[in-house]
């Protein structure tokens, strides 16, 4: 079995992360374009309803971008050894979420050609949307190469304590857990991938052992003499 290992995202995971990031950037660009349109065309008393609709659309785009960006970071995390890159990569969703609304909020509140009612309604909704986009985009427990490395090695140790071969586990394409047995009820009959616990992390971000497999392994790990002592007469 493996000794201490260091996490490194697989080419497949990096490719998927790149796709997520490209779509996220596109969503953010559309959100910015929507903001520009709202600033130039919709800040008036007569277009208040359309302005509110635009704010909602911008919020959806901002959250979509942030969600995909965070998924990409889980597949291909940054290293804590590079603090600036680590912060920007993990908090870019929050930054973009705020930027998608801040100019619009300022323009609404400082516009002299709209009524106080319009300022109050549109300004409040835009401000709340900005806060929501910022909070949704923030990652309060960001992934990192170091964190994944530590957790993989902890998983390896836990597997070994159950006599599970940490270099030979199984997972399915749609699953989010790895399995110690290929005949587990949750993956039986499905197309499977196999490899080490480290491989399951690097390829799919899987970080948890199937509970059914864990229980089965725990029973198998009990010495025969102990089983005899606890077996019912």
Beta strands, then each sheet from edge to edge (+ up, - down):
strand 1: 169-172
strand 2: 192-195
sheet 1: 1+ 2-
end
